Each structure stands twice: as C-alpha cells, then as structure tokens.
Amino acid sequence: MNSSDREDRPTFELDDDGEAIGIRVVDARQPGAAFARSRLVDVELVRCDLSGCDFSEAVWQRVQLVDCRASSIELQQSNLRDVIFRDCKLDDANLRLAHLHRVRFDGSVLTAAEFIGGQLEEVGFDGSDLAGTDFSNARCRAVDLRGARLDGLRGIGALSGATIGVDQLFGLAPALAQALGLEVHQPESR
C-alpha cells in the first residue's frame, strides 16, 4: 500500500476491534498512550510522539515510522513483520521477547534498547546507534549490523551469525573476548 492510498488522520486511534488498518498519521502527540494487543496493518506514522506508549503484545504488519520520537516505547512480546523505523528515536525501547521479521532500523537511535529473549530474522540496523543495547538470549538469523554504532553492546554472544563491517570489529573486540572467556593481557616488559 502506498502513502497516497492510506487514509490521513490527525491522531493515532484504534477501531473498536483494537486495529488500525490503512492509515497515515502525521504530527500526532500521544506520549504514554495504551495500545496493548493492538493490530496495525499498512500504517504510516510520521513525526509522531509515541514516547512511553504501550504496544506490548501488538501485531504490526507493513508499518512505517518516520522521524518519530518513541523513547521508552513498550513493544515487548510484539510481533513485527515488514516494519521500517526511519530516523526514529527509540532509546530505552523495550522489545523483550518480541518477534521481528524483515524489520529495518534506518538511521535510528536505539541506545539502551532491550531485545532480550527476542527473535530477530532479517533485521537491519543501517546507520543506527545501538550503544548499550542488550541482545541477551536473543535468537538471530540474518541480522545486519553494518553501519551501526555498537559501543557497549550487551549479550553479544546472542549475535552469533550476525553481519558486521570490518571497521566495527576492532570496537567489538573487548566484548567478543569477554563473551568467549578470553583473557587479554599486555605483553610483559623486557
């Protein structure tokens, strides 16, 4: 569905069935709103403030967030399929136990986000800031971390099979050594 095919709305609201289908919302300010167990299909959210919103156990399919502020958004146990986050602020986002399939985070800030116990399949983080993000116990397949800032990642052992760039390897070396139980020592002076 193209942007022009979506119904424009001034605020993000669910219908009586807890769904939002085929809508485009621009400049909505709804921090802290509750949308748990909702279903979003063919939705585009542009320049919206969704900070602290509760989308736990939600199902998102073909959803785009563009230039949205979603600090501390609750997406735990959600199911995201064919979703794009472009230039979004998602610091402290809770994606624990979430299932992400064909999801892209392009140029987004995910500092201290939590993907703990999540399932990530065909997920990309191009140009995104993942500093301090926690991937503990996540299961990853075809995760692309190239172009992302990876300082202070936690749960790095769960990223087995992920793709990184050569330029990122040196910065990850201490965390990789720790995850593998390697001891790193300075050479002794002679």
Residue pairs with C-beta under 8 A, 6 or more apart in sequence:
1 22
1 42
1 62
3 24
3 44
5 22
6 22
6 23
6 24
6 42
6 43
6 44
7 22
7 23
7 24
8 23
8 24
8 25
8 26
9 23
9 24
9 25
9 28
10 25
10 26
10 27
10 28
11 25
11 28
11 30
12 20
12 23
12 25
12 28
12 30
12 33
12 35
12 45
12 48
12 50
13 20
14 20
14 35
14 38
15 21
17 39
18 37
18 38
18 39
19 38
19 39
19 40
19 41
20 38
20 39
20 40
20 41
20 43
21 39
21 40
21 41
21 42
21 43
22 41
22 42
22 43
23 42
23 43
23 44
24 43
24 44
24 45
24 46
25 43
25 44
25 45
25 46
25 48
26 46
26 47
26 48
27 46
27 47
27 48
28 45
28 48
28 49
29 48
29 49
30 48
30 49
30 50
30 53
31 49
31 50
31 51
31 52
31 53
32 51
32 52
32 53
33 50
33 53
33 54
34 53
34 54
35 53
35 54
35 55
35 58
36 54
36 55
36 56
36 57
36 58
36 74
37 56
37 57
37 58
38 55
38 58
38 59
39 58
39 59
39 60
39 61
40 58
40 59
40 60
40 61
40 63
41 60
41 61
41 62
41 63
42 61
42 62
42 63
43 60
43 62
43 63
43 64
44 63
44 64
44 66
45 63
45 64
45 65
45 66
45 68
46 65
46 66
46 67
46 68
47 66
47 67
47 68
48 65
48 68
48 69
49 68
49 69
49 70
50 65
50 68
50 69
50 70
50 73
51 69
51 70
51 71
51 72
51 73
52 71
52 72
52 73
52 74
53 70
53 73
53 74
54 74
55 73
55 74
55 75
55 78
56 74
56 75
56 76
56 77
56 78
57 76
57 77
57 78
58 75
58 78
58 79
59 78
59 79
59 81
60 78
60 79
60 80
60 81
60 83
61 81
61 82
61 83
62 81
62 82
62 83
63 80
63 82
63 83
63 84
64 83
64 84
64 86
65 83
65 84
65 85
65 86
65 88
66 84
66 86
66 87
66 88
67 86
67 87
67 88
68 85
68 88
68 89
69 88
69 89
70 88
70 89
70 90
70 93
71 89
71 90
71 91
71 92
71 93
72 91
72 92
72 93
72 94
73 90
73 93
73 94
74 94
75 93
75 94
75 95
75 98
76 94
76 95
76 96
76 97
76 98
77 96
77 97
77 98
78 95
78 98
78 99
79 98
79 99
80 98
80 99
80 100
80 101
80 103
81 101
81 102
81 103
82 101
82 102
82 103
83 100
83 102
83 103
83 104
84 103
84 104
84 106
85 103
85 104
85 105
85 106
85 108
86 104
86 106
86 107
86 108
87 106
87 107
87 108
88 105
88 108
88 109
89 108
89 109
90 105
90 108
90 109
90 110
90 113
91 109
91 110
91 111
91 112
91 113
92 111
92 112
92 113
93 110
93 113
93 114
94 113
94 114
95 113
95 114
95 115
95 118
96 114
96 115
96 116
96 117
96 118
97 116
97 117
97 118
98 115
98 118
98 119
99 118
99 119
99 121
100 118
100 119
100 120
100 121
100 123
101 121
101 122
102 121
102 122
102 123
103 120
103 122
103 123
103 124
104 123
104 124
104 125
104 126
105 123
105 124
105 125
105 126
105 128
106 124
106 126
106 127
106 128
107 126
107 127
107 128
108 125
108 127
108 128
108 129
109 128
109 129
110 125
110 128
110 129
110 130
110 133
111 129
111 130
111 131
111 132
111 133
112 131
112 132
112 133
112 134
113 130
113 133
113 134
114 133
114 134
115 133
115 134
115 135
115 138
115 155
116 134
116 135
116 136
116 137
116 138
116 155
117 136
117 137
117 138
118 135
118 138
118 139
119 138
119 139
120 138
120 139
120 140
120 141
120 143
121 140
121 141
121 142
121 143
122 141
122 142
122 143
123 140
123 142
123 143
123 144
124 143
124 144
125 143
125 144
125 145
125 147
125 148
126 144
126 146
126 147
126 148
127 147
127 148
128 147
128 148
128 149
129 148
129 149
130 145
130 148
130 149
130 150
130 153
131 149
131 150
131 151
131 152
131 153
132 151
132 152
132 153
132 154
133 153
133 154
134 153
134 154
134 155
135 153
135 154
135 155
135 156
135 158
135 159
136 154
136 155
136 158
137 155
137 158
138 155
138 158
138 159
139 158
140 158
140 159
140 160
140 161
140 162
141 161
142 161
143 159
143 161
143 162
143 163
144 162
144 163
145 159
145 162
145 163
145 164
145 165
145 168
146 163
146 164
146 165
146 168
147 165
148 168
150 164
150 168
150 171
150 172
151 171
152 175
153 159
153 172
153 175
156 172
156 175
156 176
156 178
156 179
157 179
164 172
174 184
177 183
177 184
